């Protein structure tokens, strides 16, 4: 999501370079940029990776490191070892890293030790919670980067407080928003609402889960069915809330997970909840015995009977729709049409602000405070009562509204490439 806009901006830069050469305008864009896309394999679900590459129209990686799962130290070390070999071989002029995952820090460390300049996209974000691995990755990556591309003014201020020189800081906007705005129209074409039975008078057709080709299960059958059973134009959407949940602090601790599920039990009395369950969360739900009758398969939902939450009132299978993880376009469609979103994801806080969808963040800190001060985001952590109260406010028409921050306009990647081209003499 953060790389695709950069590759499009590079292609635009190169096209302008060629145009200038043909018209002998040599003062501008003297050299083309040759990108080398490295996939570390940190997020090691091959099938889901392929779907995202397809949805985002990304080319296949030039190099695949195949790091896979492991502890934080194992992943970081493996990426450094394998990437160092690539740097020795390719001798790049610049290494660009995005976000705050282990691969981000590993890429920056491998580059700085070989004196290769580093650009960090999404720099300066701080939750001030050092128990989060991502916070450590952000701090260390920013400390050794040469170009720090920030999404918001608060990120600039964080970097200044840490002693980062002003000439390294570039406020460019949010590259995630580039992807959202670029793909919004395509996402609107997704039939995920029909497949999940979320259009009025519609029943679920087939599973949203992908097959080995990255297509929804029973893909050909679905296409044929849709031709014969096309819903009326602008079919009303059954109201639903969208939920994502994957952070260790929420899903690895049974008490925290129970608090969230307790709130979901109350909220689902008033609105359906659609929950694309992360594999980590699926595992914990079963391991903790929280949802005894829950079965997550390749099909969209198998809750064969109402299930009870310990001593809480049951949530019926009509109100909690638990599905496998989705590709980018299907998920964006669900996000665009949701009444509100509950999440512990950082990026979704930004996306909901841009889409003007109320967002309840299931954390007690955020590295994206602008989504609270200007956007639609509210922190509710795992406080059952607070989650329920804020959800009911939204359902009663009293939810928070917000505005889209400046520079979140879909042109962030272009601004980044212009800075890099100038700084690297291109």
N, C-alpha and C positions, 0 to 999 in steps of 0.2 A: 504493500500500500504506500510505502514511503519511497521505494525505489522506482516504481513505474513512472511517476511524474518527472523524476530526474532524467530518466532515459528519454522521455518525450522532449524535455527541454534541451537535452544534448542534441537530439536529432534536429530540433529547430535551429539551434546554434550552428550546427554543421551545414544545414541548408542555406542559412544566411551567409556563411563563410564562402560556400561555393558560388553563391549569387554575386557576392562582392568581388570574388576573383574574376568571374566572367565579365564583370563590369569595371574591372580595374580599380576597385575601391579598396586599396590595400591597407588603408589606415584602420579599418574596422575588421574585427574577427579574422586575424591573419591565419590562424591555424585551426584545423578541425580537432575535435576531441574524440579519442578512441576509447570507449568504455570497455572495461573488462568486468563482467558480472560474476561474482564469486558467491556461491550458495554454500554456507557452512554446514547445513544439515542439522543445526541445533534443534529446530522444530522438525522432528524426525518422522512425522506421519507422511509418507510418500504420496498417498492418495490425496490427502487434503492439500498438500503442497502443489500438486499438479492442477487441482481445481483453481487455486488462487492464481497460479501462473496464467491459466486460461482466462479466467474472469478479468484479470487486470491487463491482459494482452502483453504479458511479459515474454521476452525471448527466453529460450532455454539457457541456463547458466553456462558461461564459458568454462567455469571450473566448479566442480562439486567436491567439497571436502569430506562429506559423509561422517560428520562428527557424532551425531546421534545423542542419546540420552547419557546421563551421568550426573555426578554431583557438580556443584558450581565450579569447584576447582578443576575437576576432570574436564568439563566442557571448555572452560577458559584455556586450560593448558593445551588441550588437543587442537583447538582452533589456532592458537599461537604457533604451535609446532608446524601444522600443515600450511598455514598462511605464510609463514616465514619462507617456506620453500617456494611458494608462488612469487613472493616479492623478490627473492634472489633471481628467479628465472625471468620474470617479466620486467623488473626494474621500472615500476610506475613512477610518474611524476607526483602523484597524489593518491592518497587513500581516503575514501569517503565512507564514513560509518553513520548509521542512522539509529535513533532510538536509544534504548537503555538495557538491552539484553546482554547476556554473557558474550555473545559474538561481537557486540559493539566494543566492549572494553578490550577483548582479546585482539581485535583488529587494530585498535589504536596502539596497544602495547607493542605488537609485532612491528608496526610501522615506525613508531618513535625510536625504537632501539636500532633501526636501520637508517635513521635520519630522513625518513620519507614524510613530507608534510601531511597533516591530517585535517580533514574537514568533518566536523560533527554536526549533523542535521538533527534538530530538535534539542539544541543545547540549552543549558541554563535552568531546566525544570528542576524544582526541588520540593520534596514532600517534608523534608526535615525529619524523616523517620529512617534512621540508619539500620533498623531491623529489616528493612526491605532490601533485598539484593540489588534491585534496580537503582536504588538511591546511591549505593556504593559505585555501581557502574557509571552513573551520571557524573558523580563528583570526580572520579579518577579520569574518565575520558575527557571531560572539559579541561582538566588541569594540564593535559599534554597535547591538546589540539591547537592547531594554528588558525583555523577558521571556525568560529562558533556561530552557527546559524540558529537564531532564536525565534520562537513562535509568537512571543508576546512581551510587552515591556517589563513585566515582573521577572521574566527570565533574564533580561539584560541586567536588571538591578541585582539579582542574585550573583551573577558573574562579577559585577563590579565589587560587591562586598567580599568576594573571594580573591580579589586582587588581579583579576584577568585584565590585561591591557585593553583600553578602549578600541584600539585599532584592530583587535581580533574579533570584536563582537559585531554581528550584523543582524538587525531585526528584519526578518524577511516574511514572516507569516507562518502558517501551519501547512506543512506539505501533505498531511493526512486529508486536509480539506480539498487540496488539489484533486486527490483521487475520488473523493466523494462527489464533488461537483462534475468531474469528468464522466463519472459512471452513473450518475443519478438517473439519466434518461434510460439507459440500458437496464438498470435495476428495476425500473418501473415496469418493464416488459416481463419480468419474472412471473411465473405462474405458481409461486410458492404459496400464496394465499389460497388458491384453488386446491392445491395438493394437500393442504392442511385442513381443508374444510372451513376456512375462515371467511368465505363469501356467503352471503345470505342464501339459505336454502341449498347450500352445497355440502357434500360429504367429502371426506378425505379420499383422494384418488389413489395415490401410491406413495411410497416412502420418499422423503426428500434426500435420503442418504445416497451417496454416489456409488456407481459400479466401478469396475476396473478401468473403464475408459474415462472416468471423471464425469459421467453423465448420471442423472438421477436413476434410481433403480427402475426397471421396466420402462426405460426411456422411450423406446419405439411405441410400446403399447399406450403410454401416456399421450404422446403426440397424436396418435390416431384417435384416442378417446376424446382429446380436447377438440379435434376437428368436428366430431359428431356432437359434442356436448359443450359447445362454446357458451360461456356465461354471458348474460346480457351486458351491454356496455355500461360501465360505471356501476357494477354490482356493489351494493353496500357491503362494507366490511363489518363482520362481527367484531365488536370492541374487544381488544385484548391488550394485556401488558406483556412486554418482552423482558426476559430475564437472562443475564449471563452471570456465571459464578465460577471462578477458577483459582483465585489467589489462595496460597497455602494457609494464610491466617484465617480464611473463612471456611475452607473445605477440609483442611487437615486436622482441625480442632473440633471435636464432636460438639462441645458446648456452643461454640460459635455457630456452627452449622445448624444446630437445633433452634437457636434463637431466630435465625433467618427463616427456617422452614415454618416455625410458629407464625411468623408474620405472613408468610405466603398462604398459610391455612386460612387466616382471616381475610386476606385480600381476595382470595379466590372465591369467596362467598359472593363477591360483587362483580368480579370480572375474570374472564379466562386469562390464564398465564401461559405464555409460550416460552419454553425453556430448552434452547439448544444446549445440551449438557456436554461440557468438556469431559474428555476421558478421565481426567483426574477426579472430577466431581462424581461421575458415574461410579467410579470405583469406591469412593468414600461413602456414597449413599447406601451402597450394598454392604460394605464392610461394617458400617456403624449400625446397620439394621434399622435405619430411620424410616425407609419406605419398604416395608416388608414385601408387598405385593408388586413392587416395581420390576419390570423387565424392559431393558432398552435393547432393541434389536436393530437390524437394518431397516425395519419398517418404522413408520413415523411414531407409533405409540402402541404399547401393549400394557395397559393397566386393566386387568381383566375384571376388576371389581373395585368399589371404593376402598381406599386404604386409609388407615387410621394413623395419626401422628401421636404415638404414645397415648397420653390421656387427653389429647386435643380432639376437637371435632374432626370428622373425616373430610377430606377433600375429594370430590368426586372425579371420576375419570373424564367428565365433560369439561372440567375447569382447569386442570393442569395438563398441559400438552408437552410431554417431555420427548424431545427428538434428538437425533445425532447432530454433531457439529455441521454447520452449513458453509457453503462457499460464500465469497464476498458479495456477489450480486443478490443471491437469495436472502442473505442476512440483511443487506442494506434495504431491500424491499420491505422486510418485516419491520425494520427500524423506522422507515419512512411512514408506515401505516399504523404504528403502535399508538395507543392512547398515552402511554408513558413507558419508560424503560427503567429497570432496576439492574445495576451492574457493579462490578468491582474492577472494571477495565478502565485504563486511562484514556485510550483513544475514543471509546464510546462516549465519554464525557464531552469530548470536543464535537463529535459528530452530532449528538443530540442538540447541542447549542446551535450549531449551524442549521439544523433541521427544525428548530423551534419546538422540539419534543421535550417535555419535562423529564428530568433524569434524577433518580434517587441512587446515589453512590453508596454502596455497601462497604464503606471504609471510614476511618476517623481522620484521615489526612488525604490531601490530594496534591500532586505536583502541578496541577493545572488550575490554580485558584481563579484565573480569569473566567472559567466556566461557571464559577459561583458569583463573582462580583459583577459580571456582565451577562452571563449566560443563564441557562435553565437548570443548572445543576444544584443539588442540595446533598450535603453529607448526612447520612443517617446511620452509618456503621452497621453493627449487628443488633441494634436496639429494636427489639420486636415492636414495642409500642410506638416508637418514632417512625419506623418504616410504615406501619399500618396507618398512623395518623396522616403522614404526608401523602400516602397513596389515596386515602379517602378524600383529602383536600382536592387532589387532582380530579377524582371522580365526581366531586361536588362542584366542579368548575372554578375552584379557588387555587389552582396550581400556579406555580411560579412561571413567569414569563421572562424573556431576556432578549438581548440583542447580539448580533454577530460581531465579534471583535474586529478591529481594523486589520487590514492586510490578509484576512482570511477570505480571499477572493478567487482562489484557484490559480494564482500566478506566482506562488511561492517558489516553485522549482525554477522558473525562468529567472527570478531574481537571484537565486543561488548560483546558477550557471553563469550569469553575467558577472557576479563578484569573482567567481573562480577564474573565469576567462581573463578578467583584467588583472587579477592578482598573480596568475601564473603566466602572464604575457601571451595569452592566446588571442 
